């Protein structure tokens, strides 16, 4: 095996690995909604307080924090106070 053929094989493998790494998030974004895994995390509402924590005669103030999925990471984001 010549040095040129070896380097061509290494370059081809590195290019394929780079392309696969670049296309993985796109493939995950296309396939994930098709699986239809609806969970409590994807619900359109946010639980602020439990029913036992609420009283009619006392105002309640709390901070609303939700988990936001951004690509690969999930972070807690403060939406504000209610």
C-alpha positions, 0 to 999 in steps of 0.5 A: 500500500502506498503512502498516497493511498493510505492518506487518501483513505484517512482523508476519506474517513475523516471527511465521512466522520465530519459529515456524519457529525454535521448531519446528526442533529439534522437527522435527529430533528427530523426523526424525533417528531415522527416517533410521536413521543408526547410526554409531560415535558412537552405539555403546553402549560407550566405548573406554578403551584400545587392545589394545597399551596393555593389559598383564597385569602392569601396572594401567592407570588412565585417564580416560574422556571421551565426546562427548555431543550435547546439542541443537545442541552436542557436548561432551566429558564426563568419566565418571570414571577406570578 
